[in-house]
């Protein structure tokens, strides 16, 4: 299902990201799949952007979120997500909310196809 509104995107990130955070808390980071690690990176970026309006806060939560998201997206064959997170940080920060729908759609398609 395409998420078109900001509220739908935010709800998706809170719910899906929350599931990943719970799994990590219960079983450790090593238990996360590459797709779940990517979802965590998107959650971190979203947290920074929605709560502080920047990616500095996201880096405070997880320093390598952007580099890891770009790498995982490339590994998982997700070109829109890779392109977004491969941008210079200031560009990603400025375009984040415009790019988010494409990122979420790509993650949802990968999740629907069985993940990795």
C-alpha positions in Angstrom: 0.0 0.0 0.0 1.4 3.4 -1.0 1.7 5.8 1.9 0.9 9.2 0.6 0.5 11.4 3.7 3.1 12.4 6.2 1.0 10.9 9.0 0.8 7.6 7.2 4.6 7.6 6.7 5.2 8.6 10.3 2.9 5.9 11.5 4.6 3.3 9.3 8.0 4.3 10.7 6.9 4.2 14.3 5.2 0.8 13.9 7.7 -1.0 11.7 10.7 0.7 13.3 9.4 -0.1 16.7 9.2 -3.8 15.8 12.8 -3.8 14.8 13.9 -1.9 17.9 12.0 -4.5 20.1 13.7 -7.4 18.2 17.1 -5.8 18.7 16.4 -5.2 22.4 15.3 -8.8 22.9 17.9 -10.6 20.7 20.7 -8.2 20.0 21.8 -6.4 16.8 23.2 -9.6 15.3 19.7 -11.1 15.1 18.6 -8.4 12.7 18.4 -9.1 9.0 20.0 -6.6 6.6 16.5 -5.3 5.8 15.7 -4.8 9.5 19.0 -3.0 9.9 18.1 -0.7 7.0 14.7 0.0 8.6 16.5 0.9 11.8 18.7 3.4 9.9 15.5 5.0 8.4 13.9 5.1 11.8 17.0 6.9 13.2 17.0 9.4 10.3 13.3 10.0 10.8 13.7 10.5 14.5 16.3 13.2 14.0 14.3 15.0 11.3 11.0 14.9 13.1 12.3 15.7 16.6 15.1 18.1 15.9 14.7 19.0 12.2 18.2 17.7 11.3 20.4 14.7 10.9 22.8 15.7 13.6 20.5 14.3 16.1 20.2 11.1 14.1 24.0 10.8 14.1 23.9 11.2 17.9 21.6 8.2 18.1 23.5 6.0 15.6 26.6 7.6 14.1 26.8 5.4 11.0 23.1 5.4 10.1 23.5 7.2 6.7 26.5 5.2 5.5 25.0 1.9 6.6 21.6 2.7 5.0 23.3 3.5 1.7 25.4 0.3 1.9 22.5 -1.9 2.9 20.1 -0.4 0.3 22.8 -1.1 -2.4 23.2 -4.7 -1.1 19.4 -5.2 -1.1 18.9 -3.8 -4.6 16.9 -0.8 -3.5 18.0 2.1 -5.9 15.8 4.9 -4.5 16.8 4.2 -0.9 20.4 3.9 -1.9 20.3 7.2 -3.9 18.6 9.0 -1.0 21.1 7.9 1.7 24.1 8.3 -0.7 23.4 12.0 -1.0 25.6 14.4 1.0 24.1 14.8 4.5 23.0 18.4 3.9 21.2 17.3 0.7 19.5 14.4 2.4 18.5 16.6 5.3 17.0 19.2 2.9 15.1 16.6 0.8 14.3 14.0 3.4 10.6 14.4 3.6 10.3 14.5 -0.2 12.3 11.3 -0.5 10.7 9.4 2.4 7.7 8.1 0.5 9.9 6.4 -2.2 12.1 4.9 0.6 9.1 3.5 2.5 7.5 2.1 -0.7 10.8 0.3 -1.6 11.1 -1.1 1.9 7.5 -2.2 1.8 8.0 -3.9 -1.5 11.0 -5.8 -0.2 9.2 -6.8 3.0 6.3 -8.0 0.9 8.6 -10.1 -1.3 9.9 -11.9 1.8 12.7 -9.6 2.8 16.2 -10.4 1.7 
